Amino acid sequence: MDLLLPASWRRIDSLSPRYHEVRMPFSGCAWIPFADVPASYDIFDLYSDLNALFPAGYVIRGCHPEISDWFLSRQHDTIRTGIEAVLELSDSSHFDGKKVKAALKRGWRHGFVEEVPIDALSSTRFTTLFSTSPHAGKPQLRHVFRSDPFHASRCFVFSSFSGNWLACVTLSRQGAKAFHTELMLRSRNAPGDIMECLITEISARLRDEGVAELSLGEVPFLRHETDHQPLSLLEQMLFAAAPLFSHVYDYEKLFFFKNKFRPIWRTMRLCAGPRVQFSPSFLAMMAHAMGLVELLIFGRAVVPAR
């Protein structure tokens, strides 16, 4: 069975895996935000490999139920962190909503979508797009998605009719028939409706290739509406902290955009390997490694005094 990898982990044709690790202070535990995993690897191979390579322990973010259930069945520590939006590409109703249709009608007036080689991201057009994005010049989150476009599997851009890149989306291959969105950029001068055009056109092309699903990524700090399991104390602390980040990371706006496509929402978890227990201090270390501290400091600096 084709194992769907954690968010931002990528399937590759190589015979050997490559793990990107971020060492947590004091514990020696490794956070593994990204990995390139051979197509032949299943959950048994992956679990054995990680246990052998990281004897001091490891954690994986962005674990959907297929992965998190494995860790839960082995009595390892996990915590809920958010929900992931998934488009089943055989279901056209994802693109039939009034909001999406209206956005497409407006967006297609401004240009067209094309797939470009990853090497094209070294061009001036990409540099210009990146420098004019709303988040340019701000501290960036680290290790949350594949922000380096050259580490993605594929790239699609929305070009104006004059040839300027107005937006782009990169993808990583999660499985034989599954992709995950990574970098999503839009020029601050571009119409907002073009992102709906990008997602819709990408989905259509992947569907024509036989791909079954496209993940739009995780929205943190939100619970699945059918998830009635009581929150643990640590989960309560995590979700209660969400408003502290809302002015620098608008997760509710992110939810609104992704929910336009009527996705299937599934619970995402942070999973720990053997000998690792989550604690408030451990989550604080991860938040620092992600760059959340710098983002909060920057946000406080730019918020005008009342």
C-alpha positions in Angstrom: 0.0 0.0 0.0 1.3 3.5 -0.9 2.0 5.3 2.3 1.0 8.9 2.4 3.9 10.8 3.9 3.7 13.6 6.6 3.2 17.1 5.4 6.2 18.4 3.3 7.9 15.0 3.2 8.5 14.0 -0.4 8.6 10.8 -2.4 11.7 10.4 -4.6 13.1 7.8 -7.0 16.4 7.4 -5.1 17.1 4.2 -3.2 18.2 6.0 0.0 16.2 8.4 2.2 17.4 11.9 3.1 16.3 13.4 6.4 16.5 17.1 7.2 16.9 17.4 11.0 16.7 20.3 13.4 18.3 19.4 16.8 16.4 20.5 19.8 18.5 22.1 22.6 19.4 20.1 25.7 17.5 16.9 24.8 19.4 16.0 21.6 16.1 15.1 20.1 15.7 15.7 16.4 12.7 17.4 14.8 12.4 16.2 11.2 10.4 18.8 9.3 11.3 17.4 5.8 12.5 14.2 4.3 13.0 12.7 0.9 11.7 9.1 1.0 12.2 6.3 -1.6 9.0 5.2 -3.3 9.5 1.7 -1.9 9.4 2.7 1.8 6.3 1.8 3.8 5.5 2.6 7.4 7.6 -0.3 8.8 10.7 0.8 6.8 10.2 4.4 7.8 9.7 3.7 11.5 12.7 1.3 11.7 14.9 3.8 9.9 14.0 6.7 12.1 14.5 4.6 15.3 18.0 3.5 14.1 19.1 6.9 12.9 17.9 9.0 15.8 18.4 7.0 19.0 18.0 10.1 21.2 14.5 10.5 19.9 12.7 12.4 17.1 9.5 14.3 16.4 7.5 14.7 13.2 5.0 17.5 12.5 2.1 17.3 10.1 1.1 13.7 10.7 -2.3 12.8 9.2 -4.3 10.0 10.8 -2.6 7.2 8.9 0.7 8.2 10.4 -0.5 9.4 13.8 -2.5 6.2 14.4 0.7 4.2 14.0 2.4 6.2 16.7 -0.6 6.1 19.0 -0.8 2.3 18.6 2.7 2.1 19.9 1.9 4.3 22.9 4.0 7.1 21.7 3.2 10.7 22.6 1.2 12.8 20.1 -0.7 16.1 20.2 -3.2 17.7 17.9 -2.0 20.8 16.2 -4.6 21.7 13.5 -6.5 20.5 10.5 -5.5 19.8 6.9 -7.5 20.7 3.8 -7.6 17.9 1.2 -9.1 18.0 -2.2 -10.2 14.7 -3.7 -9.6 15.4 -7.3 -12.3 13.1 -8.6 -14.9 15.3 -6.8 -15.7 18.3 -9.0 -17.8 19.8 -6.2 -14.6 21.3 -4.7 -14.8 23.9 -7.5 -18.6 24.4 -7.8 -19.1 26.7 -4.9 -20.4 30.2 -5.6 -17.3 31.9 -4.1 -14.9 29.8 -6.1 -16.8 30.3 -9.3 -17.0 34.1 -8.8 -13.3 34.2 -8.1 -12.5 32.2 -11.2 -14.6 34.5 -13.4 -12.7 37.5 -12.1 -9.3 35.9 -12.0 -9.1 34.5 -15.5 -9.4 38.1 -16.8 -5.8 38.8 -15.6 -3.8 35.9 -17.1 -3.2 32.2 -17.3 -1.6 29.3 -15.4 1.4 27.4 -16.6 3.8 24.8 -15.2 7.4 25.8 -15.2 10.6 23.8 -14.5 12.0 24.1 -11.0 15.1 25.7 -12.5 13.0 28.6 -13.7 12.7 29.8 -10.1 16.2 31.2 -10.4 14.9 33.7 -12.9 14.3 37.4 -12.4 10.6 36.9 -12.7 10.6 34.8 -9.5 12.9 37.2 -7.7 10.5 40.0 -8.5 7.5 38.1 -7.4 9.1 37.1 -4.1 10.2 40.7 -3.4 6.7 42.0 -4.0 4.8 39.4 -1.9 3.0 40.8 1.2 5.5 39.0 3.5 8.7 40.2 1.9 10.9 42.0 4.4 9.3 40.2 7.4 10.7 37.4 9.5 9.8 34.1 7.9 8.6 30.9 9.4 11.2 28.2 9.3 10.8 24.4 8.7 7.0 24.6 8.4 6.9 24.0 4.7 9.4 23.7 1.9 10.1 27.5 1.6 13.1 26.8 -0.6 11.4 26.3 -4.0 14.3 24.3 -5.3 13.4 21.5 -2.9 9.9 21.2 -4.3 8.7 18.6 -6.9 6.8 20.9 -9.2 5.9 24.5 -9.7 3.0 26.3 -11.3 2.7 30.1 -11.9 -0.1 32.5 -12.8 1.3 34.8 -15.5 -0.2 38.0 -16.7 -0.8 38.2 -20.5 2.3 40.4 -20.7 4.4 37.7 -19.2 4.9 38.9 -15.6 4.5 36.3 -12.8 1.7 37.3 -10.5 1.6 34.2 -8.2 3.1 30.8 -7.9 2.5 27.5 -6.0 5.0 24.8 -5.5 4.1 21.1 -4.8 5.8 18.2 -3.2 4.9 14.6 -4.1 3.5 12.8 -1.0 2.7 9.5 -2.6 2.1 7.9 -6.0 -1.2 9.7 -6.4 -0.9 12.6 -3.9 0.6 16.0 -3.8 1.0 18.6 -1.1 1.2 22.4 -1.6 4.3 24.1 -0.3 5.2 27.7 -1.2 2.2 29.9 -2.1 3.2 33.4 -3.3 1.2 36.3 -4.7 2.4 39.7 -5.6 0.8 42.4 -3.4 -0.1 44.2 -6.6 -2.0 41.2 -8.0 -5.7 40.5 -7.8 -6.5 38.0 -5.0 -8.7 35.9 -7.2 -5.8 34.5 -9.1 -5.0 32.1 -6.3 -8.3 30.3 -6.8 -7.4 30.1 -10.5 -4.0 28.5 -9.6 -5.5 25.9 -7.3 -8.3 25.0 -9.7 -6.0 24.6 -12.7 -3.4 22.7 -10.8 -6.1 20.3 -9.6 -7.4 19.8 -13.1 -4.0 19.0 -14.5 -3.1 16.6 -11.7 -6.5 14.9 -12.1 -5.8 14.4 -15.8 -2.5 12.7 -14.8 -4.3 10.2 -12.5 -3.5 12.0 -9.2 -6.1 11.3 -6.6 -5.7 14.1 -4.0 -4.1 17.5 -3.4 -3.5 18.7 0.1 -3.8 22.5 0.6 -1.8 22.1 3.8 -2.5 22.5 7.5 -4.4 25.3 9.3 -3.0 25.3 12.8 -4.9 25.9 16.1 -8.2 24.6 14.7 -10.0 21.3 15.6 -12.0 19.1 13.2 -15.7 19.6 13.7 -16.2 15.9 14.3 -13.4 15.6 16.8 -15.1 15.3 20.2 -12.1 13.8 22.0 -11.3 16.0 25.0 -8.2 18.1 24.7 -5.2 17.1 26.8 -3.8 19.8 29.1 -0.9 20.4 26.7 -3.4 20.7 23.7 -5.5 23.1 25.8 -2.4 25.3 26.3 -1.5 25.1 22.6 -4.9 26.1 21.3 -5.4 28.7 24.0 -2.1 30.4 22.8 -3.5 30.8 19.3 -4.8 34.4 19.7 -1.3 35.5 20.6 -0.2 34.7 17.0 -3.3 35.9 15.1 -1.9 39.4 14.3 1.2 37.9 12.7 -0.2 34.6 11.4 -3.8 34.9 10.4 -4.8 31.2 10.6 -8.5 32.1 10.4 -8.0 33.9 7.1 -6.1 30.9 5.9 -9.0 28.6 6.9 -11.5 30.9 5.1 -9.5 30.6 1.8 -9.0 26.9 1.9 -12.6 26.2 3.1 -13.9 27.9 -0.1 -13.0 24.6 -1.9 -15.1 22.5 0.4 -12.2 20.3 1.3 -12.1 17.2 3.4 -10.7 18.3 6.7 -8.6 15.8 8.7 -6.8 16.1 12.0 -3.1 16.7 12.1 -0.8 15.8 14.9 2.7 16.2 16.2 4.1 12.7 16.8 7.0 11.7 19.0 9.2 8.7 18.6 10.4 6.4 21.4 11.7 8.1 24.6 10.2 11.5 23.8 7.6 13.2 25.9 6.0 16.5 24.9 6.0 19.3 27.5 5.4 23.1 27.4 9.2 23.7 27.3 9.6 21.3 24.4 6.9 23.1 22.4 8.5 26.4 23.3 11.8 25.2 21.8 10.0 24.1 18.6 8.3 27.5 18.4 11.7 29.2 18.6 13.1 26.9 16.0 10.1 27.8 13.7 10.9 31.5 14.0 7.7 32.2 15.8 9.5 34.3 18.4 11.0 36.6 15.8 7.6 36.9 14.1 5.9 37.9 17.4 8.6 40.5 18.2 8.3 41.9 14.7 4.5 42.0 15.0 4.6 43.9 18.2 7.0 46.4 16.7 4.7 47.2 13.8 1.4 47.3 15.7 0.7 51.0 16.5 0.3 52.0 20.1 -3.3 52.5 21.2 
